[in-house]
Amino acid sequence: MNVEELKKQAARASLRYVASGMKLGLGTGTTARWVVVFLGEMLRAGELQDVTAVPTSSATAALARSEGIPVVELDAAGVDLAIDGADEIDPNLTLIKGRGGALLREKIVEAAAGRFIVIADASKKVDVLGSRAPLPLEIARFGWRRTAALVEKLGAGVRLRQNEGEPVISDNGNYLLDAEFGIIGDPAGLQHSLKSLPGVFEVGIFHGMADLAIIAGPDGIEEVSR
């Protein structure tokens, strides 16, 4: 079974936790997009009703609207449930996220969720964070070289994310920095250190946020609770 089919399986399994009348946080990326597609199908079939969505990116918002899912703003009440993918998932359900470029909005929405479900194919499981992906940071465009230098002083190799030689800009108008720390033994400590740096808006470590992981592998669906 190919990876895309595993992503679809994880997305479908997550929708078992969606009920009519919910306000959902909809994530960004290649796995989360299937949640949007399948949710649209369920609404059109009448399997769910009165579901609204707070997307974590403009791309997800556009897809949700094309699927007939009502899009609303994030208000003070937050969302009932958020569903999103991850770049890495450790045994404690601490995550690395942000390769899709929607880091800041993802963290805002998922921190505002009554429950946060992370979905992935089995390749995203790691024993220790930093095993397979750099750590994304969303940073200010102003003085970004200085911000990058401060991150380097914490022991990372850093690079500004670019596309065809031009900096990638987040939906919030910020730059994205990918930091190679290697194995991250203390995710919470590293997150605190990075967020204390001027110019760092958000860090792609999601510690203590995911309540449930739904992971699709060759042997079926695995659900892991925090």
N, C-alpha and C positions, 0 to 999 in steps of 0.2 A: 504494500500500500504506500502511495507516495505522500510526501509531506503535506501537499495541499488537501488531500482527503482527510488527513489527521486533523488539520486545522478546522475543516468543516465539521468533523465529529465533535471536537471540543466546543465549537460554537453552538451547535445544536443542543448539546448536553446542558450548556449554561442556561438555555431558555426554559428549562424545566423550573427554574427558580423565578421566572417572571410571571406576575399575575396581572389581570386586568386592573386598570386604574393606577398602575405604578408610574412614577416618573423615573426614567432610567438615565444613567450616565453612560454614554456610548463611546467606547475607546477608539483609538486610531491605529492603523497598521493592517498587515495582511491577514492576521487571524481575526481581529476585531471586526473587519469589514463583513465577514460572513455572519456575524451576529446581526448586523444591520439588514443584510439581505434576507436572512431567515425570519427576522422579526417582521419585516415588511410583508412577507408571504403569510405569516400567521395572522396579521391584522386584516389583510385582504380576504382571508378565508373565514374570518369571524372567530378564530380560535382565541384571540385576545381582543379586548376592547378598551378604549379610553387610555391608551398608553401614550405618554409623551416622552420626549427625549432631550437631554442636554448633551450635545456633541462636544468632544474634546478637541476638535479641529475643524477648519473650514471644509476640508475634504470630507470628513464624516458628516458634517451638516448637509453638504450637497448630496451625498449618497442617501442620507435619511430622507430628505425631501423627495428625491427621485423615487424612493420606495413608498412614499405616501405616509411617512411617519411624522407626526406633528413635532416641530422643533420649538423649544422654549428656552428662555434665559435661565441661568442658574440664579435662584433667589436665596434668601436667608435660610429657608427651610432645607436646602440641599436636595438630594435625590434619595429615593428609596433604595436603589440598587445600582451599582456601577459594574460594568463588565468590560474588561480590557485584556490585551495580550501583554507579553513581557519578553525581554531579551534573555534574561536569566532568572531562574527561580531556585532558591536554595532550600534545604530541608525545613527551615523555620518560616518559609514563605516570605522571606525578604527578597526583594526584586531589584533587578536593574532594568530600567525602562528608558525610553527616549530616543531610540534609533529612528523612530518615525518622525521626529522633529516636533512633537507636540507636548514635550515634557512638562512645561509649566501648567498648561491647561489641564493635562491629565492629572497632575497632582492636586490641583485645586478641586476638580470635580470628584476625584476618588477620596480625598480627605473629607468631602462633604456628604459621602454616601453612608446610609444606614448599614449597608453591607457591600463589600467589594469582592467580586469574584475575578480571579485571573485565569485566563485560558491559554493553552499552549499545546504544541506537539511535544513529544518526549525529548526532543533534542535540546529543549530549553532548560531541562533539569540539570543542575550542577551541584556538586558537593560544597563548593565554596564560591562566592561571587568573585567575578573577575577572571573566571576560567576561560570564557569564550568570547567576551565582548568588552570593548572599551566602555568607560563610564561617561555618558553624555552630561553636559552641563549647559544650561541656558544662561547666557551672559550678556551684559550691556555691550552695544556696539562701540560706544565711547570708551576709549582707552583699553580696548580689548587686548592689545599686546601686553600691557601691564598686568591685566587680570590673568592672562595665560602664564606670565612669568611667576606670579604668585602661586598658581596651581602647580607649576613645575617644582617650586621650592618644597612642596609637600610630597615630592617623590614620583611625579607622573611625567611621562612623555605625553605632550599635548599636540593636537593639530586642530586648526580651524576647519570645520566641515565646509566643503566646497562642492559645487556642481559646475562642471565645465569651466573651472578656473575662477568662478565667482562665489562669494560666501553664501551659504544657505541661510535664508532669513525665516525665522519662525513666524507663526501667525500673529505673534505679539510684536513683531518687528525687531527681534533680538537675534544675536549670533548664537551658534551652537558650537561648543568645544567638545572634542572627544579626548578623554584623558585615560591613558594606559597606566594604571596603577599595578597591574598584575593581580595576584591574589589579594583579596580584601578581607582581612581577618577580623576587622572591627567596623562593620558597615555603619553603625550608628555614630561612632566616633569620627569616622571620615566624613560623614554627611555634615556633622556639626562643624568640623574644621573648615570644610569648603564653604558652607553657608555663611561663615564669619568673614569671608573675603569680600572686600568691596568689589562690586561688579558682577558677582555671582548671584543670579536671581533664583535659580533652582538647580537641584542636584538629582540625578537619575537613580538615586537609591530610595526605594520605597520600603521603609522599615516599619513593621508593626501595622501595616495598612491592609494587606490582603487577608480576608477571612477564610477564603476557600480557593484552592487551586483545582482546576479541572484539566487534566493532562491526558491527551490521546496518544496512545502508542500502538505498536503492532498487536499487543495482547488485549487491547480494549481501553476503556476509560478508567482512569485512576482519579479519585477525589481525595484531596488532602486538606484537612482543616488545621487552622492555626490554634 
